[in-house]
Amino acid sequence: MGKQPNDVETIQKTVSLAKGVYVYLEDLRELNTYGKNPTEIAGRLIDQQIEILIEKNVLKRRKFKKSP
């Protein structure tokens, strides 16, 4: 069975990382719990950290409209 389509609008961006940071992403990939590849894992970690910052009231949750 295939993966369900993502109903969240996404934007693709390139992020430059220090080699040491990338090594940690590879370590997480080997655990096979955070994602299938370093890019997916980095995205998940960013999502999680933003949620933490919202919970701490550092950021305010925004409402986004779906594009047509």
MOURDA-V791656 format. One record per residue. N is the residue number from 1. PSI is psi as a letter, one per 30 degrees, with the letter a starting at -180 (none if undefined). Layout:
n->{N;N}
psi->{PSI;PSI}
This chain:
n->{1;2;3;4;5;6;7;8;9;10;11;12;13;14;15;16;17;18;19;20;21;22;23;24;25;26;27;28;29;30;31;32;33;34;35;36;37;38;39;40;41;42;43;44;45;46;47;48;49;50;51;52;53;54;55;56;57;58;59;60;61;62;63;64;65;66;67;68}
psi->{k;l;k;k;k;k;g;k;k;l;k;k;l;k;k;k;l;k;e;e;e;e;e;e;e;e;e;e;e;f;f;h;f;f;l;f;l;e;e;e;e;e;e;e;e;e;e;e;e;e;e;e;e;e;e;g;g;e;l;k;k;l;k;k;k;k;k;none}
